Amino acid sequence: MTLAASLNRSGEPDAFALHVLNDDFQTLGLGYTLDKAWPILKQAYTSSTRAKLVLGDVETFDWGSQTMTLTLSASNALKAAFNIHNRVEVSNAFGRPHRAFVVVVKRVPRYGGIFLEPGSQMALRYPVIYVDEDHDGKVVLTIRPIHTVGDALIKLSESDPLWKTIKQEQIRDILGKAGKLIP
């Protein structure tokens, strides 16, 4: 299910998409390292996508904090797709089953990982997304290159290889051209 049109403002098909999979950490057997998880995720997203978020679903993307806020209509559609009825259920619907995701740029998978609750003790060495809902009912996705408890990632420079996994220039350029970036 695609939540919005797959075209960005320039008319380029599938410039950016975040695939939310039916499968999760356990059903895919992802393990804890990028070397194990990434080949599995690249293969799984083609047949396991339950929801596909595209540029039209993104209201803003704060590049510095790697925080994506969905439009209200996309947020409502996503909540309906996963039978979410209140704010507490937003994080639980994605983070507790550790649902998988893959980010695709111009039809090429770029990175993936799992949705996770922020306080999890899982020592994952690949990308995670923390899900929340703002006061307006919009779904907010905070993307991290690995899961850490506390602010350990904040101390890393932007040039650190960990950040390069998710802070890819091509993604920034697409979001910028679409008018989605918060500097």
Backbone as JSON, one array per atom type, in Angstrom:
{
  "sequence": "MTLAASLNRSGEPDAFALHVLNDDFQTLGLGYTLDKAWPILKQAYTSSTRAKLVLGDVETFDWGSQTMTLTLSASNALKAAFNIHNRVEVSNAFGRPHRAFVVVVKRVPRYGGIFLEPGSQMALRYPVIYVDEDHDGKVVLTIRPIHTVGDALIKLSESDPLWKTIKQEQIRDILGKAGKLIP",
  "N": [[0.84, -1.16, 0.0], [0.72, 2.08, -0.98], [1.02, 5.22, 0.48], [0.89, 7.79, -0.54], [1.09, 9.59, -3.67], [3.56, 8.34, -5.93], [5.29, 10.11, -7.11], [7.7, 12.73, -7.12], [8.06, 16.33, -6.87], [9.44, 16.95, -9.22], [8.6, 15.04, -10.9], [9.87, 12.64, -10.91], [9.84, 9.19, -10.75], [9.4, 7.21, -7.83], [11.48, 8.42, -6.24], [12.15, 8.56, -3.54], [11.51, 6.32, -0.94], [10.16, 4.8, 1.94], [9.92, 1.69, 2.99], [7.75, -0.15, 4.92], [7.8, -3.15, 6.45], [5.98, -6.28, 6.52], [7.23, -8.22, 7.92], [9.48, -8.93, 10.7], [12.16, -8.42, 13.13], [12.5, -10.97, 14.32], [11.07, -12.84, 12.63], [12.44, -12.53, 10.24], [14.96, -13.24, 10.99], [17.14, -11.48, 11.58], [19.34, -10.9, 13.25], [22.11, -9.18, 14.89], [23.97, -7.64, 13.57], [25.02, -5.5, 10.87], [26.15, -6.76, 8.64], [24.9, -9.25, 8.61], [22.13, -8.61, 8.64], [21.53, -6.76, 6.49], [21.66, -8.01, 3.8], [19.45, -9.72, 4.02], [17.31, -7.93, 4.49], [17.35, -6.4, 2.1], [16.49, -8.29, 0.27], [13.99, -9.03, 1.33], [12.22, -6.78, 1.3], [11.06, -6.51, -1.2], [8.98, -8.3, -1.39], [7.6, -8.15, 0.98], [6.52, -5.71, 1.77], [4.36, -3.77, 3.64], [3.41, -1.19, 4.01], [4.14, 1.76, 2.2], [5.94, 4.57, 2.41], [6.2, 7.63, 0.78], [7.68, 10.55, -0.88], [5.53, 12.41, -0.93], [4.25, 11.83, 1.42], [5.77, 12.86, 3.41], [6.01, 15.49, 5.59], [7.95, 17.19, 6.8], [11.54, 16.99, 7.02], [13.99, 16.87, 9.26], [17.19, 17.32, 8.82], [19.52, 17.46, 10.42], [18.82, 16.24, 12.88], [17.83, 13.92, 11.92], [15.04, 13.41, 11.75], [11.88, 12.63, 10.72], [8.8, 13.96, 9.92], [5.57, 12.97, 9.3], [2.9, 13.82, 7.03], [-0.38, 14.84, 8.12], [-2.43, 13.41, 6.87], [-1.02, 11.2, 5.82], [-0.07, 10.17, 8.23], [-2.48, 9.42, 9.49], [-3.37, 7.5, 7.65], [-1.32, 5.59, 7.88], [-1.61, 4.86, 10.57], [-4.17, 3.74, 10.42], [-3.66, 1.59, 8.69], [-2.18, -0.05, 10.34], [-3.85, -0.49, 12.41], [-3.94, 1.32, 14.62], [-4.94, 3.14, 17.42], [-4.45, 5.03, 19.41], [-2.05, 7.26, 21.0], [-0.2, 5.79, 22.58], [-0.22, 3.32, 21.36], [1.13, 3.83, 18.97], [4.02, 3.72, 19.13], [4.22, 1.11, 20.14], [3.08, -0.47, 18.11], [5.01, -0.59, 16.16], [7.62, -0.67, 17.36], [7.66, -2.7, 19.37], [7.13, -5.22, 18.13], [9.34, -5.09, 16.62], [9.37, -4.41, 13.89], [10.46, -4.54, 10.48], [12.19, -2.33, 8.17], [12.96, -0.69, 5.02], [14.83, 1.68, 3.28], [14.48, 3.14, 0.18], [15.96, 4.52, -2.67], [15.43, 6.02, -5.68], [14.63, 3.57, -6.68], [16.55, 1.84, -5.68], [17.67, -0.06, -3.02], [18.87, 1.47, -0.09], [19.43, 1.56, 2.69], [18.52, -0.2, 5.68], [16.64, -1.53, 8.46], [15.3, -1.95, 11.72], [12.24, -1.02, 13.41], [12.19, 0.3, 16.65], [11.79, 0.44, 20.2], [12.81, 3.23, 22.14], [14.07, 2.67, 24.69], [15.02, 0.1, 24.51], [17.05, -2.82, 25.13], [18.44, -4.05, 23.17], [21.37, -4.68, 21.34], [21.92, -3.44, 18.67], [23.6, -3.15, 15.55], [22.92, -1.74, 13.27], [20.73, 0.39, 11.27], [17.98, 1.98, 13.03], [14.58, 2.9, 13.72], [12.81, 5.12, 15.7], [9.54, 5.55, 16.77], [7.03, 8.0, 17.17], [4.37, 10.2, 18.17], [3.3, 13.45, 17.42], [1.89, 16.41, 19.06], [-0.13, 17.15, 17.35], [-1.07, 14.87, 16.23], [0.48, 13.79, 14.24], [2.65, 11.38, 12.84], [5.94, 10.8, 13.9], [9.14, 10.02, 12.91], [12.18, 8.99, 14.08], [15.34, 8.55, 13.01], [18.14, 6.48, 13.39], [21.61, 5.51, 13.07], [22.5, 3.3, 14.44], [21.38, 1.48, 17.34], [21.4, 3.07, 20.43], [21.49, 3.55, 23.93], [20.72, 6.46, 25.51], [22.76, 9.4, 24.88], [24.92, 8.77, 23.2], [25.41, 8.77, 20.41], [25.17, 11.42, 19.69], [27.55, 12.58, 20.29], [29.25, 11.86, 18.28], [30.93, 12.89, 15.3], [29.53, 14.35, 12.3], [30.84, 13.27, 10.16], [31.49, 10.75, 10.86], [31.61, 7.3, 10.09], [29.37, 5.8, 10.95], [27.15, 7.57, 10.89], [27.1, 8.09, 8.18], [25.82, 5.96, 7.05], [23.06, 6.49, 7.14], [22.85, 9.23, 6.6], [22.91, 10.12, 3.75], [24.08, 11.79, 0.87], [22.59, 11.79, -1.54], [19.99, 11.24, -0.68], [19.51, 13.49, 0.95], [19.63, 15.47, -1.05], [17.4, 14.84, -2.67], [15.26, 15.16, -0.84], [15.63, 17.86, -0.29], [15.2, 19.1, -2.83], [12.54, 18.52, -3.06], [11.46, 20.19, -1.24], [11.25, 19.46, 1.44], [13.13, 19.5, 3.47], [14.34, 20.54, 6.65], [16.66, 22.81, 7.56]],
  "CA": [[0.0, 0.0, 0.0], [1.42, 3.35, -1.02], [0.19, 6.18, 1.16], [0.74, 8.98, -1.37], [1.58, 9.4, -5.03], [4.97, 7.99, -5.96], [6.07, 11.08, -7.87], [8.06, 13.95, -6.42], [7.69, 17.53, -7.63], [10.07, 16.96, -10.54], [8.0, 13.98, -11.68], [10.74, 11.47, -10.91], [9.17, 8.1, -10.04], [10.05, 6.49, -6.73], [12.74, 9.06, -5.85], [12.42, 8.21, -2.15], [10.45, 5.53, -0.32], [10.46, 4.04, 3.14], [9.06, 0.5, 3.0], [7.49, -0.76, 6.23], [7.57, -4.55, 6.1], [5.15, -7.16, 7.36], [8.14, -9.05, 8.72], [10.17, -8.25, 11.8], [13.47, -8.89, 13.56], [12.49, -12.41, 14.57], [10.65, -13.65, 11.47], [13.48, -12.46, 9.21], [16.23, -13.74, 11.53], [18.1, -10.44, 11.23], [20.54, -10.85, 14.08], [22.48, -7.91, 15.48], [24.98, -6.93, 12.78], [24.66, -5.04, 9.52], [26.57, -7.77, 7.67], [23.88, -10.3, 8.55], [20.78, -8.08, 8.4], [21.3, -6.02, 5.24], [21.27, -8.86, 2.67], [18.09, -10.22, 4.27], [16.37, -6.82, 4.3], [17.3, -6.06, 0.66], [15.69, -9.32, -0.38], [12.64, -9.13, 1.9], [11.31, -5.66, 1.07], [10.36, -6.64, -2.49], [7.77, -9.13, -1.26], [7.03, -8.06, 2.32], [6.11, -4.35, 2.11], [2.97, -3.59, 4.07], [3.11, 0.22, 3.74], [5.25, 2.43, 1.53], [5.89, 6.02, 2.57], [6.93, 8.3, -0.3], [7.9, 11.98, -0.65], [4.27, 13.09, -0.65], [3.84, 11.52, 2.79], [6.68, 13.55, 4.31], [5.76, 16.93, 5.76], [9.28, 17.78, 6.97], [12.64, 16.11, 7.4], [15.06, 17.62, 9.92], [18.4, 16.58, 8.44], [20.46, 17.4, 11.54], [18.4, 15.26, 13.89], [17.3, 12.75, 11.21], [13.67, 13.25, 12.21], [10.9, 12.78, 9.66], [7.42, 14.12, 10.36], [4.65, 12.66, 8.22], [1.72, 14.66, 6.93], [-1.47, 14.32, 8.92], [-3.15, 12.38, 6.11], [-0.18, 10.0, 5.8], [-0.07, 9.63, 9.6], [-3.76, 8.74, 9.7], [-3.4, 6.3, 6.81], [-0.4, 4.62, 8.47], [-2.25, 4.35, 11.79], [-5.27, 2.86, 10.0], [-3.08, 0.37, 8.12], [-1.66, -0.88, 11.43], [-4.89, -0.57, 13.43], [-3.48, 2.09, 15.77], [-6.03, 4.0, 17.84], [-4.04, 6.09, 20.34], [-0.62, 7.57, 20.99], [0.58, 4.7, 23.17], [-0.13, 2.25, 20.38], [2.0, 4.19, 17.85], [5.33, 3.12, 19.35], [4.07, -0.33, 20.33], [2.75, -1.15, 16.85], [6.22, -0.75, 15.35], [8.81, -0.94, 18.15], [7.66, -3.93, 20.16], [7.38, -6.41, 17.3], [10.6, -4.85, 15.91], [9.04, -4.46, 12.47], [11.57, -4.17, 9.62], [12.0, -1.29, 7.16], [14.02, -0.48, 4.05], [14.77, 2.95, 2.57], [14.81, 2.94, -1.23], [16.15, 5.76, -3.4], [15.45, 5.76, -7.12], [14.42, 2.12, -6.84], [17.71, 1.1, -5.19], [17.68, -0.09, -1.55], [20.05, 2.18, 0.41], [19.7, 1.07, 4.03], [17.34, -0.74, 6.34], [16.82, -1.95, 9.85], [14.03, -2.24, 12.39], [11.63, -0.07, 14.33], [12.58, -0.13, 17.98], [11.46, 1.36, 21.27], [14.07, 3.87, 22.55], [14.69, 2.09, 25.87], [15.37, -1.3, 24.28], [18.4, -3.25, 25.49], [19.03, -4.74, 22.02], [22.62, -4.07, 20.9], [21.89, -3.52, 17.22], [24.65, -2.42, 14.84], [22.37, -1.27, 12.0], [19.75, 1.47, 11.51], [16.73, 1.8, 13.76], [13.67, 4.04, 13.71], [11.96, 5.27, 16.87], [8.28, 6.14, 16.32], [6.26, 8.74, 18.16], [3.29, 11.0, 17.59], [3.35, 14.79, 17.99], [0.63, 16.88, 19.67], [-1.14, 17.3, 16.29], [-1.44, 13.55, 15.73], [1.36, 13.39, 13.14], [3.66, 10.38, 13.17], [7.31, 11.3, 13.83], [10.11, 8.93, 12.81], [13.55, 9.41, 14.37], [16.2, 7.53, 12.41], [19.48, 6.41, 13.95], [22.4, 4.5, 12.34], [22.55, 2.13, 15.33], [20.63, 1.75, 18.57], [22.15, 3.31, 21.65], [20.7, 4.09, 25.03], [21.32, 7.74, 25.89], [23.16, 10.33, 23.83], [26.24, 8.39, 22.68], [25.54, 9.14, 19.0], [25.25, 12.87, 19.57], [28.96, 12.96, 20.45], [29.97, 11.52, 17.07], [30.87, 13.92, 14.27], [28.72, 13.96, 11.15], [31.66, 12.53, 9.2], [31.69, 9.39, 11.35], [31.0, 6.31, 9.2], [28.05, 5.36, 11.42], [26.14, 8.5, 10.37], [27.07, 8.01, 6.71], [24.87, 4.91, 6.68], [21.73, 7.07, 6.93], [22.95, 10.61, 6.09], [23.44, 10.0, 2.4], [23.88, 13.02, 0.09], [21.52, 11.62, -2.52], [18.72, 11.37, 0.04], [19.38, 14.9, 1.3], [19.33, 16.24, -2.27], [16.01, 14.56, -3.07], [14.38, 15.81, 0.12], [15.79, 19.29, -0.47], [14.52, 19.49, -4.07], [11.1, 18.38, -2.84], [11.05, 21.18, -0.26], [10.92, 18.78, 2.7], [14.21, 19.62, 4.46], [14.54, 21.59, 7.64], [18.14, 22.88, 7.61]],
  "C": [[0.89, 1.23, 0.0], [0.5, 4.39, -0.43], [0.0, 7.47, 0.38], [1.26, 8.66, -2.76], [3.08, 9.16, -5.02], [5.82, 8.97, -6.75], [6.44, 12.25, -6.98], [7.72, 15.13, -7.31], [8.3, 17.57, -9.02], [9.51, 15.85, -11.42], [8.83, 12.71, -11.73], [10.09, 10.34, -10.12], [10.05, 7.5, -8.94], [11.4, 7.09, -6.32], [13.14, 8.66, -4.44], [11.24, 7.41, -1.62], [10.99, 4.83, 0.92], [9.44, 2.9, 3.18], [8.96, -0.03, 4.43], [7.06, -2.19, 5.94], [6.57, -5.22, 7.03], [6.02, -7.91, 8.34], [8.88, -8.22, 9.76], [11.51, -8.91, 12.1], [13.51, -10.42, 13.66], [12.14, -13.22, 13.33], [11.69, -13.63, 10.36], [14.81, -13.04, 9.68], [17.37, -12.76, 11.29], [19.39, -10.46, 12.04], [20.86, -9.42, 14.47], [23.47, -7.09, 14.66], [24.46, -6.55, 11.4], [25.01, -6.1, 8.47], [25.55, -8.89, 7.53], [22.54, -9.75, 8.09], [20.56, -7.5, 7.01], [20.97, -6.91, 4.05], [19.84, -9.41, 2.8], [17.06, -9.14, 3.99], [16.23, -6.46, 2.82], [16.44, -7.05, -0.11], [14.23, -9.26, 0.06], [11.71, -8.0, 1.48], [10.52, -5.8, -0.23], [9.07, -7.44, -2.37], [7.03, -8.94, 0.07], [6.55, -6.66, 2.7], [4.63, -4.3, 2.47], [2.5, -2.15, 3.84], [4.36, 0.84, 3.14], [5.03, 3.94, 1.68], [6.75, 6.66, 1.5], [7.03, 9.79, 0.01], [6.63, 12.73, -0.29], [3.75, 12.86, 0.75], [4.66, 12.27, 3.83], [6.3, 15.03, 4.38], [7.09, 17.66, 5.88], [10.28, 16.69, 7.32], [13.74, 16.99, 7.96], [16.35, 16.82, 9.72], [19.35, 16.42, 9.62], [20.09, 16.33, 12.55], [17.88, 13.96, 13.26], [15.91, 12.4, 11.71], [12.71, 13.58, 11.09], [9.51, 12.89, 10.27], [6.52, 13.87, 9.15], [3.52, 13.68, 8.18], [0.62, 14.05, 7.78], [-2.22, 13.23, 8.17], [-2.34, 11.09, 6.02], [-0.13, 9.34, 7.17], [-1.34, 8.85, 9.87], [-3.86, 7.46, 8.89], [-2.49, 5.2, 7.39], [-1.01, 4.01, 9.73], [-3.41, 3.4, 11.44], [-4.74, 1.53, 9.47], [-2.59, -0.59, 9.19], [-2.6, -0.93, 12.62], [-4.47, 0.1, 14.75], [-4.55, 3.11, 16.13], [-5.64, 5.12, 18.8], [-2.53, 6.22, 20.34], [0.24, 6.44, 21.54], [0.79, 3.58, 22.15], [0.82, 2.56, 19.23], [3.36, 3.52, 18.0], [5.23, 1.6, 19.45], [3.84, -1.07, 19.02], [3.98, -1.4, 15.98], [7.41, -1.24, 16.17], [8.81, -2.24, 18.91], [7.78, -5.18, 19.29], [8.69, -6.28, 16.52], [10.43, -5.04, 14.39], [10.21, -3.93, 11.63], [11.19, -3.05, 8.65], [13.19, -1.27, 6.21], [13.78, 0.87, 3.38], [15.3, 2.72, 1.15], [14.88, 4.3, -1.9], [16.3, 5.43, -4.88], [15.47, 4.27, -7.42], [15.6, 1.25, -6.41], [17.68, 1.11, -3.66], [19.0, 0.51, -1.04], [20.42, 1.78, 1.83], [18.39, 0.55, 4.62], [17.68, -1.16, 7.76], [15.47, -2.29, 10.44], [13.54, -1.03, 13.16], [11.9, -0.6, 15.73], [12.09, 0.89, 19.01], [12.77, 1.92, 21.82], [14.78, 3.22, 23.73], [15.12, 0.64, 25.71], [16.82, -1.6, 24.68], [19.09, -3.98, 24.33], [20.27, -3.98, 21.54], [22.75, -4.19, 19.38], [22.97, -2.65, 16.59], [24.2, -2.08, 13.42], [21.24, -0.3, 12.3], [18.49, 1.03, 12.24], [15.88, 3.06, 13.57], [12.84, 3.98, 14.99], [10.71, 6.02, 16.4], [7.58, 6.83, 17.47], [5.16, 9.49, 17.41], [3.37, 12.39, 18.23], [1.97, 15.21, 18.5], [-0.48, 17.09, 18.64], [-1.6, 15.96, 15.72], [-0.6, 13.07, 14.56], [2.4, 12.39, 13.64], [5.04, 10.99, 12.93], [8.25, 10.11, 13.88], [11.5, 9.49, 13.06], [14.46, 8.27, 13.96], [17.6, 7.62, 13.03], [20.27, 5.32, 13.22], [22.58, 3.21, 13.12], [21.69, 2.48, 16.53], [21.6, 1.96, 19.72], [21.18, 3.81, 22.71], [21.41, 5.36, 25.49], [21.78, 8.52, 24.68], [24.52, 10.01, 23.21], [26.43, 8.83, 21.23], [25.71, 10.64, 18.81], [26.71, 13.31, 19.6], [29.79, 12.62, 19.21], [29.87, 12.66, 16.06], [30.03, 13.41, 13.1], [29.53, 13.17, 10.13], [31.93, 11.09, 9.65], [30.97, 8.4, 10.43], [29.63, 5.81, 9.65], [26.95, 6.25, 10.85], [26.01, 8.4, 8.86], [26.11, 6.93, 6.21], [23.51, 5.51, 6.34], [21.77, 8.48, 6.35], [23.64, 10.59, 4.73], [23.08, 11.25, 1.58], [22.71, 12.91, -0.88], [20.14, 11.77, -1.86], [18.48, 12.83, 0.42], [19.0, 15.74, 0.08], [17.89, 16.05, -2.72], [15.03, 15.26, -2.14], [14.44, 17.33, -0.02], [15.05, 19.8, -1.71], [13.0, 19.43, -3.91], [10.56, 19.38, -1.82], [10.69, 20.59, 1.1], [11.93, 19.02, 3.82], [14.04, 20.8, 5.4], [16.05, 21.65, 7.81], [18.71, 22.53, 8.97]]
}
